[in-house]
């Protein structure tokens, strides 16, 4: 009996090790003709001019420099290897080593990351960066490790704000009866309802025509997205209420991460951290440029009192009780 158990255990161990080897091999190749070079495949859905892509290009350069060419990253942009969710699934299946994803898309895989969707979670931008760059941020990057998804760094995606076609949004009262496009997110829907609006989930690619045809009266996003997707052509009012700050994540497959040597992990983490700082600078500059462009096009930046919006959404905290989001919400709210 003992011998049977031993043989069974040995077989299971060999099977697990084999699966891990195959998993990491698919996502991390060796450069042909150079046994010393390991290549990690990174895919995402952004265009090559986006600040996040440029940040990842900086990481690509730094990894090559730090490792002397022994560790490399191949980047596949613009969704050529699949959508955001498909890329996350490919990390779990071993077809891909790394991807960039919004924390919103990660909610399905790691429910606790839904904390970033809670409206008015952060008191201000300083509070946000203290959390992101501190112990809470580090813990949130690692929270999905056992699910096969390990975070290397955050990328700045700015704040999300309301914009509208026919009238300015200065207070929650102005949202009453307005149809506002939101992501297909429980928290986003709850936020607009709490503010008195009518949340309307619409695919991002269909939003411009929905605004033009009056299907919705407004939407919400960050300034670069408002500008680059030309929504300012239909929406003449932009309200900087900063209701959410939802960062992007650079994720690596946990088995791939664990297949790297300690030195390779050090190179990769250092390069990722540098790319995060660089991308934040690019994002700040892009935000300024986008705001200047839409103002020049005739958009009014609306004065508003964020506290009135915060009060209207305060009851949403009650819906978090008993969920994976609740402890993280409390930690962030108490952080200074």
Steps between C-alpha positions, in 0.01 A plus 500: 500500500777742597688421179182564293450833667864590439479412131175696473653804672809480282285487187296800610815695576654420161173598330485833683861581420446408136193723477690791654786448254267493201309801633809716537649375173198618299511849645877543519708393201870466441645710221593267216873449484558661839438268795569781748218731387150455643212689337178588682188561289299809601169587330248782552218682322634856484640681197871563471470871579331445837703603809465149645643340186786750503560413864519132413744577220720668763476181709594295193813712450598491869459122530729450202755746645495365855528138388756559227253348253444183701137594575281663239137604453299475177202739498183430301282818507159602363318181596678280246502210751150560632287725718589609851310212659636251245856607583435446871368153423810432290716579803309236692525244218870560439476639147621843612748624759381856563217741426372846584150511642270745672420412859134514386556203268675313781192507726371175350828323576591676826183646658689707758634724222146626460591742780635741236150529354353641823409863426689771687718240671795738504493839669729650238784414264755502782299241693482285188876499442576436868288185476632386161865549596465366853441172679135477391599533137766229537251267664244556224761421234568165665142409591441290187823306516334173601251546215787507253507878460778702662519879473834664423395866508217749457467736204322834529160523330403831658159578642160436344268797464157580354448668165171597337344617175235764571542629855778524758509266800577718802327294771320167539172682434614564142531126438134434577342336197819504294604182318869447576710240325687280747715190483310176558603515864278453804678778685483749210128434461442545874691829497293661223178377660605650835563832326152498344600412144402212275804271448522363147766237425622538141810354332782753488530477122132591460502800733580775250197415285284459812591853607442638150159334470384595848485141625683628806542852640852454624771263616801486733870440449842661531603808296731317253222252411247785469733678259656214302161342425367841390207490742554874549346549156163398647548585869560867570524469879763320709456471878823413687338331800759215505245243617739207452871442450531158338864413427637260242700197608799326348438132569724197461399135512593364844658178360706708257612730784596201712688343209734801489820502700536742790725717282251502212219600737714784631570627147135479403366666815752786478410559134127488579536753783695736272238463227225589749672826599569586137142425393364721779700793359367430151143473628522833684623673185240332282222605739611864483514486120155341477337758727659785304380348171137459606489851648630635170221306328239677712446261791412658834680362805218515752549617857354251746503415868620136529376481859136506385568203272684318779206544740255368242710183457575442869238226533688282249742411779217308669478263202863393553438330835601134485656526155872455407511875441402604853834450683694678224251786499553547872879483468508760225260734675712491816830548313659841503 
